[in-house]
Amino acid sequence: MEKVHVLLLFICMALVGQSSVSAQSMKAKQALLIIDIQNDYFEGGANPLVGSLEASLNAQKILNAFRAKSLLVVHIKHISSRSGSTFFIPNTRGAEIHENVAPLNNESVIIKNYPNSFRDTKLLEVLKANNITDLVICGMMTHMCVDATARAAKDLGFNSTIISDACATKNLEIQGQNVTAQNVQKSFLAALSYYYSTIQETNKFLLKLQ
C-alpha cells in the first residue's frame, strides 16, 4: 500500500511539473522592434519627418526598459535599393541609426530594402529562434514601414503593440490636397488599432512593463 502512495506521489509531481512547463511555454515573450530610426529622418537629413527627435527620445525610453529586463531588441535599418534615391544611401551618415537608439554590440541589426521588415530579411528567423510571440514596435515612418511591418506581423501570427509617440511620420499630399503629419499619424494608427495592433503611449506602456 505504501508503494502505491509513493507511486501516486511521483505521478502528481510529474503532472505538476508538466503543468508548470506548459504554463511557462504559453507565457508571452516580447521583443522590441526599432524600425528605421536613422539620421536621414532628422533635421538636416535627406528626408526629415515631423517630430522625429521627440519620437526617438521616447523610443530610447522603451529601449532602456527592454535592456534593463534583458529582453530581445532588434534594430531595423533601411538601405535604399532604388536608383536615384536621395536618402538611406549605403555607407552614408544619413543611413546610420540615430545615436538616441544606437544598437549595442550584442543586439541584432537587420537590413531591409522594403517597407515590410519581414520581406527578404532574417527577422522572422530571429524571432522564432527566440520564441517571440509579442512585438513592441517603435520607429519611422508610421504610414510606411511601421504600418507595413505591423500588418505583416499580424499575418505571421504575432501580437503587436505600437508605441504611438515613439513613431513619426510626415506631411503628405493626395490629389492636390495636403494632409498634415498629425492627421497622417492619427489615421494610420486608428486603422491599425482596429485589428492589427494595440496602440499605446510610452509612459502607459512602461507602467505596464514594470
Rosetta blueprint (number, residue, H / E / L):
1 M L
2 E H
3 K H
4 V H
5 H H
6 V H
7 L H
8 L H
9 L H
10 F H
11 I H
12 C H
13 M H
14 A H
15 L H
16 V H
17 G H
18 Q H
19 S H
20 S H
21 V H
22 S H
23 A H
24 Q H
25 S H
26 M H
27 K L
28 A L
29 K L
30 Q E
31 A E
32 L E
33 L E
34 I E
35 I E
36 D L
37 I L
38 Q E
39 N H
40 D H
41 Y H
42 F L
43 E L
44 G L
45 G L
46 A L
47 N L
48 P L
49 L L
50 V E
51 G L
52 S H
53 L H
54 E H
55 A H
56 S H
57 L H
58 N H
59 A H
60 Q H
61 K H
62 I H
63 L H
64 N H
65 A H
66 F H
67 R H
68 A H
69 K L
70 S L
71 L L
72 L E
73 V E
74 V E
75 H E
76 I E
77 K E
78 H E
79 I L
80 S L
81 S L
82 R L
83 S L
84 G L
85 S L
86 T L
87 F L
88 F L
89 I L
90 P L
91 N L
92 T L
93 R H
94 G H
95 A H
96 E L
97 I E
98 H L
99 E H
100 N H
101 V H
102 A L
103 P L
104 L L
105 N L
106 N L
107 E L
108 S E
109 V E
110 I E
111 I E
112 K E
113 N L
114 Y L
115 P L
116 N L
117 S L
118 F L
119 R L
120 D L
121 T L
122 K L
123 L H
124 L H
125 E H
126 V H
127 L H
128 K H
129 A H
130 N L
131 N L
132 I L
133 T L
134 D E
135 L E
136 V E
137 I E
138 C E
139 G E
140 M E
141 M L
142 T H
143 H H
144 M H
145 C H
146 V H
147 D H
148 A H
149 T H
150 A H
151 R H
152 A H
153 A H
154 K H
155 D H
156 L L
157 G L
158 F L
159 N E
160 S E
161 T E
162 I E
163 I E
164 S E
165 D E
166 A E
167 C E
168 A E
169 T E
170 K L
171 N L
172 L E
173 E E
174 I E
175 Q L
176 G L
177 Q E
178 N E
179 V E
180 T L
181 A H
182 Q H
183 N H
184 V H
185 Q H
186 K H
187 S H
188 F H
189 L H
190 A H
191 A H
192 L H
193 S H
194 Y L
195 Y L
196 Y L
197 S L
198 T E
199 I E
200 Q E
201 E L
202 T H
203 N H
204 K H
205 F H
206 L H
207 L H
208 K H
209 L H
210 Q L
